[in-house]
Amino acid sequence: MPTQNPSFRFVIPPRPEVLVKMTQLLRAENIDTNKICRLIRQDAALYSAVLGTINSAAYALVKRITSIEHAVALLGPVRIYNIVRLSALKNSLSNQCSLERFWDSASEVAQLCSFIAENFSHLDREDAYTLGMLHDCGIPLILVQDEGFKTQLQHLNTLPIAESEQVQLKLYGTSHYRLGAEMLTDWGFSSDLSAAVAAQPYYQDVLRQPVDGREHMRFALSCLTLARDISDVYRRYWRMTDRETQLHELKSALEFLGLNDLDYMDLREDCSTWLESL
């Protein structure tokens, strides 16, 4: 396995103190939600990001949430912790470089991933949303060290995903898929989500493996694979990407979710229409 190129030093941003303290509070026998709310309010940027996430289309709440106390009461401290963690990681990465278009694309994949998970798998839709948001989260870590990677991405996005991984391994000794998986592990996300991020370049082989204890991870990987393809189809229509995946390349993901080609073509068309309406 290639080792990291010594010319580049990719640093995983540390978890902020608010997450460390929240983890400690959640381990208590009696969870003190007031302390959790006070912790989140101490960080204005994080507080705003959390409320923005909760009020986004991903949660489809009937009424707008205007306070963290209301959010905790409605969703519970564990779900709030997951939202805080995702928001904190986004803030941490965005502080290192400009990522507006990056997060717009990630949000699109996240919503598609959540929809597919809810309708065609046993995967929790929030886990699917998180995976969609963070599936390429290793990209900013490379951009910080190598500004030329932004130009390189234009070429990588035209390659099959396995080839993209190999090019990055030759350049850096690692890839944004591996860095992203490492970051999810360091930040305490589930091993299934981090494994799904790392497995993206080899999704066909991973999804064809015999049934074992990693079925949850493979559900996640299948949903992500289809979500990425639907997003690419939509963006290719608007000439925002040149990447194209052939239908036969998705066979392993479709079979894992119990879909045939016709089912998927209908799903892809419906999702593209939905994205256009947004």
C-alpha positions, -999 to +999 in steps of 0.1 A: +000+000+000+014+035-009+026+056+019+018+093+022+040+115+001+063+133+025+059+165+004+024+168+017+012+167+053-025+161+055-038+171+089-072+159+102-088+189+121-093+181+158-128+178+172-138+211+188-142+213+226-180+215+224-181+180+209-158+166+235-179+180+263-212+169+247-198+134+244-191+134+281-226+147+289-242+121+268-224+093+287-240+104+320-268+082+334-291+112+335-285+135+305-286+172+314-302+188+283-298+223+298-260+219+298-261+206+262-281+237+252-257+260+270-227+244+253-241+249+218-252+285+225-216+293+235-205+290+198-225+314+177-214+300+144-222+265+154-255+275+170-266+291+137-254+261+116-273+236+138-306+256+135-300+260+098-295+222+094-326+214+114-348+238+094-334+225+061-354+204+036-337+173+049-357+173+081-390+185+066-403+199+099-438+214+098-428+243+120-396+263+120-373+257+150-361+290+165-342+278+196-318+250+205-340+242+235-369+235+212-347+214+189-335+193+217-370+188+231-382+178+196-354+156+183-337+144+215-301+150+226-286+121+206-299+134+173-289+169+182-254+156+189-252+141+154-264+174+139-239+194+160-211+170+149-219+173+112-222+211+115-190+214+134-171+193+109-185+215+080-174+246+098-140+232+105-134+223+069-149+256+055-126+276+077-096+262+058-108+271+023-138+284+003-162+255-001-196+270-010-200+250-043-185+219-026-212+219+001-240+227-025-230+195-044-227+175-012-261+187+000-276+175-033-261+140-029-271+139+008-308+146+000-308+120-027-290+095-005-315+101+023-345+096-001-331+063-016-323+050+019-358+057+032-375+040+002-352+012-007-330+001+022-329-005+060-305+024+064-315+052+087-322+083+066-301+106+088-271+083+085-277+083+048-278+121+048-246+124+068-229+100+044-240+121+014-227+153+030-193+138+039-186+113+011-160+137-004-149+154+028-113+145+022-111+169-007-107+200+014-078+183+033-059+180+001-068+214-012-053+230+019-019+214+011-020+215-027-039+243-044-032+226-077-056+198-066-085+220-076-074+219-112-065+182-109-101+175-098-115+186-132-095+158-147-103+133-119-140+139-123-138+125-158-123+093-147-139+061-134-138+064-096-112+036-092-089+053-116-093+086-096-082+068-065-051+054-082-041+088-096-043+103-061-023+075-046+005+081-071+005+119-064+000+119-026+003+084-013-033+086-002-066+097-016-095+120-005-116+088+000-091+075+025-085+108+042-123+113+045-127+079+061-099+087+085-116+120+095-150+103+101-133+078+124-114+105+143-146+125+148-165+095+161-188+087+132-199+051+129-174+026+114-200+018+088-201+053+075-163+057+074-159+023+057-185+033+031-165+065+023-133+045+020-149+018-002-163+042-029-136+035-054-141-003-050-179-003-046-185-031-071-162-055-054-174-046-019-211-050-028-205-084-044-188-099-013-206-127+006-231-118+032-214-110+065-216-085+094-211-055+072-245-054+056-253-020+071-222-006+055-231-020+021-266-006+023-249+028+029-225+023+000-253+012-023-275+043-015-245+066-019-235+050-053-269+056-068-272+091-052-239+101-067-249+088-101-283+106-101-265+138-091-240+134-119-268+128-144-285+160-133-253+180-134-244+166-168-277+178-181-267+213-171-231+208-183-217+211-148-198+177-150-185+154-177-185+123-156-208+095-168-214+061-152-228+034-174-258+015-161-240-018-161-215-003-136-243+002-111-256-034-113-241-044-079-257-015-061-290-020-078-290-057-070-281-051-034-312-028-031-334-051-051-339-027-081-339-036-118-327-013-146-362-001-154-369+007-117-338+027-115-343+046-148-377+057-134-362+066-101-334+086-118-359+105-139-382+113-109-352+125-088-339+147-117-373+163-120-374+169-082-339+184-083-350+208-111-380+219-091-357+228-062 
